[in-house]
Amino acid sequence: MKLRGKFNLMLVLVFAAGLGASGFFSYRQLNDDARAGVLSNARVLMETILSARNWAVNEVGPNLRETEEGEDLLMMGVPAYAADKVMEAVQKRFPEYGYREVALNPTSDKHRPADWEAQMINSFRSDAAKTEEWGIRQGPKGPILYLAHPIQIKQAGCLACHTSPEKSPPQLVAKYGSTNGYGWKLKEIVGAQIVVVPLSVPIDNANRMFVSFMGVVFGAFVILFILLNVMLNALVINRVGAMAKLADEISKGNLEMGEFNEKGSDEVAQLSAAFNRMRRS
């Protein structure tokens, strides 16, 4: 293999290793940043819904539970109802966002958990110090990020509808029945709030950025490869090639060849001067 081939092979190997390492770390970093951004949005949405629930429990509920104005008015003081109404408003602009409240013993079948949601509730129940869980699942339109908080009965006001059918508002018992959603206790973790945010758009953006970044790096390598080969030709290959041709002629007995004229102080110039001295000797 000639000098140029060896040089280019080494350059390609070094570039391949560098491109692989930079591609691996940049891809992971871009995707991590995308997930972190989506998780941040999910936490903001969760805090918004929590604020609505707290408002319903502390401000609206105490003023409505004693009224006899009907089911619709009474429902305004139910935290889950308030959260659903807030989410309905959010989904008008961001329909891909989702929110669910699920419980192991729900009042309505609407809030009955799927298997993976039930496992998450039991995880919260087994570890009281655990306040958050998030992960990624595959949705019908691509990957989704879910963020879950435990639903814990922290206020006695929350038990007004869930202690027993006899103590619950008649309107709620008439609507949901007297079988499910009762027997809850203070400080008990009964369910989970789950916010769902799509990952497909930010992940697609991260992948496009990754492709663009790798394209720029590859383009820079091609330009660098060409420039280095031009410099290698001008500074080394052409000069050493001329010396090799002159040496080959002299080795065949052709002593009429002139001296190799090379000016400068680099290694090739020093080699040509040494070659000329050897030829004269």
Buried (B, 14 or more C-beta within 10 A) or exposed (E): EEEBEEBBEEBEEEBEEEBEEEBEEBBEEBBEEBBEBBBEBBBEBBEBBBEBBBBBBEEBBEEBBEEEEEEEEBBBBBBBBBBBBBBEEBEEEEEBBBBBBBBBBBBBEEBBBEEEBBEBBBBBBEEEEBEEBBEEEEBEEEBBBBBBBBBBBEBEBBBBBBBEBEEBBEBBBEEBEEEBBBEBEEEBBBBBBBBBBBBEEBBEEBBEBBEEBBEEBEEEBEEEBEEEBEEBEEEBBEBBBBBEEBBEEBEEEEEEBEEBEBEEEEEBBEBBBEBBEEBEE
